[in-house]
Amino acid sequence: MQLREGFMMVLSTRLPLIVQCLLSLFVTTSLSAPIIITRETFKTCRRGAFNGVPADCCPPKFIQGPIVDFSPKYNPSKPLRVRKALQCLTGKELTIYTEKLQRGYALMRALPDDDPRSFKRQNEIHCAYGTGPFIQNASANLTLDIHLNWFFLPWHRMFIYFHEKILQTLLKDPNFTLHFWNFDSSVTLSTSERPGCFKAGHFFPPMYLDPSKSTFEPNRTYRAFEPSRPVDLSFDATQWNPLGGVPPVFPNYTLEEQVWRNGATMYKSVVSSSNASSFIGKPFRAGDVQIVDPTIAAGNSEKWPHISVHMWIGGLMYLAQTSPRDPIFYHLHANVERIWDLWHKLGDGRADPSDPDWLDAEFLIWDEKKVMRRVKVRNVLDIKTLGDTFENVNDASWICFQNSTSTTPSNCSSTKTSMYQSRLRDSCLFRGTE
């Protein structure tokens, strides 16, 4: 079985892949139950690996203090915080947001390493959950991982939520919001009948390119430093070996070709994913063997464009044990959350799993007060109960994509647009998705 190099966990402590595949496909375990993270999970944390690179990132093995159940405190009388598209921030709003963002990360970087809110420890908790150091409590031979299965979306929503809360606390601003990098928007609309941001957002955000600021990361690939170079949402990282010292070969597409490819990728990832298994990922329960090949278990929401964008940025973003050390990680994942929210709104039966083994899975993560919280998947499924919503953007540029020989996506006004796409156009472009 061919292993993909891009975003693949290769753990020295795991069984050979062919054995994992056979066990996953043909063995029904009596241990089938939700994944539950406990104090014991932290206590037995061990070395992991990603793409053959060791990952020594276990958080403290002994959790101090109580573990407090998390329940969203949604107050319908208060306005939701609006996560906005970075490309449409201008003038005073852009200046204020950039200054707060950079000050927040400067404060986070200045925290002692043993503070669970510190920039270092934020990376460690993602590394511990995402490279295989944690083992399932019932077995010393079965690892667990929040990548390449149905936990990818909800776990990262938990992570981004508490990361945002930490920034709010450090900034002493409860209304500070982590806006999103709208990398999937490749078409600018000159006019729109609804409020929102309808400007192409597929360029790397300039606020991350100042070497003197806390949001800068020097080890990104050179493409991230080209202000007029759109991100490649279908970037193929299989030819990039991070241990070999050889940089990837970037295709030299024209702007029109890249826009077309990005539209096709988004359509394939989101619109063509008509059920939870294809979009969110395959089930992963207690007693299951972790599959490390993304072609088998990962949902399209994780593979495209998420993995491709990580690989395209490169540097620390290439590996799961280091990616949160580049602050762009959090704005990338804020947009992945938004795309998940949009996927529901496309309708036609698109819905999250109703399986209690997904809904009742429990994870432990520190909050903004350094308290360990027990969070269930069911606690984070509605972004509005967490106090956030998203600004409208030009999703129709890829929802209505026409897979033809044209080098640009359809604007949804063509007479060739299908009835289904016309309905998406009407609901997403003109009436809005709220």
N, C-alpha and C positions, 0 to 999 in steps of 0.2 A: 504494500500500500504506500503510495507516494505521500510524503509529508511536505506540507507547504512551509517554506521558511518564514513567511510573514506572520507575525503575531501568533506564534505556536509555542506552547509550553512543552519543553523536553526535560523531564525531571529524572534525575539519576535514581531517585527513590521509587519511581513508578515501574509498573510492569511493562514489558515490551508492548508496543502499540498493537501488534496483531492479536495479542492476548486480550488487550483492553477491548478491542473491537468485538472479538468473539464473545467475551463475557457480557458486554453491553447489549449485544444483539440477541443472544441466545439464552442467557441465564436470568431467571427471575428470582430475585432474592427475597427471603422472608423478612429482611430488615427494612423493606420499603416503608419509608416514613419521611417526614420533612427533615431537612438538614437543620440541626440545632447547634448553634455555637454557644459554648459554656466556658466557665473558668478553666475547666480541664483542657479545652481546646487550646487556650493560650499557654497553659502549663506545659503541654506536650509539643509546642511549636518546635520545628526543626529546620534544617537547611533546605531551601528550595532551589529552583533554577528556571531560567527562561532562555530559550534559544541556545542552550548549552552554556549560558553564563550563570555562575552560582549566584544565589540570592540569600544573603545572610541578613535578614531584615525582621526577625521576630520582635514584636513589641514586648514590653515587660511580661515575664511569665506569670507574675502574681498580680492580679487585679486588686488594687487597693479600694476599700470602701464598698458601698452597696452597688448593685446593678439595678437600675431603675427602668421600668417599662416605659417605652415611648408611646405617646398617643398625641396625634396632631391637635393643636389647640386652635381650631379655626373659629374666627369671630366674623360672622357674615355682615356685621355692622361696620367693619373696618374695610377700607379699600385694599384690594390685592396689590402687592408689589408687581410692577410690570417689568419683566425681563425684556430688554430692547435689543434690536440688532445693532451690533457695534458700528456697522458701516454708515448708519444714519445719524449717529451722534455728531452734532456740530456745535460750533460756537461755545457759549458759556457752559452748556450741558456737557460737551465733550471735555472741556478743560477741567471741570469739577470732577467728573467721573474718573478721568485719567489720574488726577492728583490723588483721589481717594484710593483708587486701586493700587497705585504704586506705594502709597503710604501704608496701606493695609498689609501688603506683602513685605515691606520693610520691617514693620512691627512683628509680623509672623516669623520672619527670618531671625529677628533679634531675640526671640524667646529661647530659654534654655532647652537643650536637646531633650531633656527628660520631661518637658511639658508636652502633654499629648496634643496640644493645639499648635505646637511648633511646626515650622515648614518641614523639618526633617521627619518628625513623627507622622505628619500627614502622609508623607511618601511611604513610610514604613508600614502603615496600616493597609494601604493599597497593595503594597508588595506582599505582605503576609497573606492577604486574601486572594491575591492574584498570581502567585508563582508556585504554590503548592506546599508551603511550610506547615500549614494547618492540616491535621489529620482528623478523620471522622472519629468521634468518641468511641464508637463500638469496635473499631478495628485499627491496629497499628499499621496495616498495609494499604489502607485506602485514604488517599489524599482528598482534599476538597478545594475547589477553585471557583471563583465567581465569573470567570471567563468561559467562553465557548459552551454556554448552556443557558437555560432560561433565567438565571440570576443576573446576567449581565446588566440589563436595564434597571431593575429595581435596586440592586446593590449600589450602582453608581448614582442613582438618584438620592439614596441615603447619604452617600459620601459627599455629594455636591451640596446637599441641604445643610449638613453640619459644617462643612467648610465655609459656606456662606454665613452661617450663624457665628462662626469664629471671627470672620472678618468684621461682621457687624459689631461684635463685642469689642474687638481691638480698636475699631474706629469710633466706638461709642455712638453708632448711628444705626438704629434698628431698622431703618428703611433702606440701607444700602443693599443693592441687588447685583448679583453676578449676571451681567448681560451675556448674550450669546453671539458666537462667531457664526454668522449666517453663510457658511461656506457653500451651501447647496444652491444659493441663489445666483444664477449667472446671467440674468436678464434684467435690465432696468426698464421700468414702465414710466413713460413721460407723464401720464395722468392715471388716477385711480378714483373710483367712486367710494372708497372706504378709507378710513384712517389707517396709517401704518407706514412701514418702510418698504419701498418698492425699488430699491437701488441694488445693483449687483453687489454681492458680498463675498465673492470667491477669491479675493485677494487677502494676503496675510495682513492682519490688523497692524497698522503703523505704530500704535501705542506700545507694541511689544518689541520695537526695533531700536530703542534708545539705549546704548550701552551703559549709560550712567544710571539707569533706573532698575528697580528691584524686579521688574517684569521681564527683563532681558535675559536671554539664554544664548551664549555664543556658539554652541555646538550644533545648531540646526543646519540642515543642508543649505547650500547657497541659494536654492530656489526660493526659500522663505524670505530671503533678503532682497528679492527683486520685486519692487512695488507694483509693477504692471504684469506680473506673472500669475495667472489664476491657478488655484490648487487643482491637482489632478485627482479627482474622486475615484478613478479606476486604476490608480497607480499600482503596478504589479511589483511587489517587493520580493518575489520569490528569488530574484537574481541577486539580492543583496545579502551578503554574509557579514554581520557586524564584527566577527572575529578575524576576518581576513584582511581588514584594512583597505578593501577596495570599495570605493564609493559606487552607488547605484548609477545605472545609465538612465537618464531621464529622456523620454521621448520628446522631440522638439515639435510639438503640435502648434499649429497656428491658433490664434485666439478663437476663431470660428470653430475649428475642429475640437478644441478643448471644451467649449461651451456645449457642443453637440454630445460629446462623450459624457460630460457631467450630467446632462439631462437624461441620457440613456441609463446611466448608473443609478440615479435617484429613482427613476421610474421602475427599474428592475428591483431595487431594494425595497421600496415602499409600496407602490401601487400594485406591483405584481405579487406582493406577499399578501395573500388573502386570508391567512389564518395565523393563529398564534405560534404554531410550531415553526412556520417558515420565517416569520418576522422576529419573534422574541427568542426562539431557540428551543432545543430539545430538553425534555425533563432531566433533572438530576436530583436524585433522592438519596437518603441515607442508605448505605449499602451498595450504591452504584459505583462502578469503576469510572474514573474520570477519563474522558476521551480528549486527546490533545490535538486532534486534527480538525481545524475549523470547517472543513468541507462536510464533516459528519454531523456535528452537534450545534455549531453556532448558528444563530438566527441572522437573517440578512441585515438587521439593524446593527449588528456587530461587525459583520464582514465588510459591507459597503454602506456608506463611505467611511465609517469609523476607523477600521484598520488601515485603509488606504491613506487617510489623512495623517494618522500617526506615522506611517512609514514615509510619507512625502515630506513631513517636517524633519524627521530623522533626529539625530543626536540623542538626547535623553528620552525623547518621545518614542524611540524605537522599541525600548524594552519595558516590560510591565514593572520591573523593580525600580525604574528610575523615572518613568513618564510624568508623575505628578511633581517632579522637581522643576519642570518647565511650566510656568504659570499659565501658558496658553492651554494646557490640559483642561483646566476648569471651564474655560469658555467653549472649548470644543465639545465637552460633555454636556454643557448647558444646551447646546444646539441639538445634540443627540436626544436629550430629554424632550425638547420641543417637537422633534420629528416623531417620537413615540406618541406624544399627545395628538399630533396631527393624524397619525395612522388610524387612531380610533375614529376620528371624525370623517374619514373616508367611507365609513359605513359598510354595507353589504356583508354583515356578519363579522367584521373585524372586531375582536374583543380579546381581552386578556384571559389567560387560563383561569378556569374555575376550580382547578384541582387543589384540594386542601394541602397537598404536599408542597405546593408552590406558595399558596397564600399564608400558610402557617410556619414557613421556614423562618428561623430567627437568627439574627446577626447581632454582634456586639460592636459598638463604636462609641468613642468619646464625644461628648458634646462641648459646647462653648464654655461650660462651667467646669470642665475637666471631670465630669461625671460619666461613668460608663452607662450607656443606654442599651436596652434590649429592644431591637426593632424588628417587627415582622414585615414581610413583603406586603401584606394587606394594608399596612399603615401608610404606605407611600405611593399608592396607585393613582390617587387624584392629586395633581399638582396644586389645585386650588385649596385643598385642605391644608397644604403646607404654606399657604399664604402667597403663592406666586401665580402669575399668568404670563402669557407671551404676547408680544407685539405682533400684529399681522405683518406678514412679509409675502413676497411674490412666489409662493409655492406652486402656483399654476404654471410657472415656467417649466416645471418638470412633471407635474401631475398630468398635464395635457400633452406630454411629449409624444411626437409622432416618429415612430421608428422607420424612417425613410432614408433616402440618399441625401436629403437636405442636410446642410451643415449647421442648421440652427433649429432649436425646438419650435414646435408650433405655438402660436400665441392663443390657441384655443378658439380662434374665430373662423378657421377654415371650414368649408362646407364638408370636408372629408372627416371632420372630427366625429367620432362615434357618439351615440346617444349617451353612453356611460361617461365618456369624457366631457360631454356637454353638461351633464349633471354635476360633475366635479367642478367644471368651470363656474357654473352658476352658484354653487354653494361655497366654493373656495375663493373665487376671484371677485365676485360682485357683492355677495351678501356677507362675506367674511366667514371665518371659521370659529368665531366665538359663539 
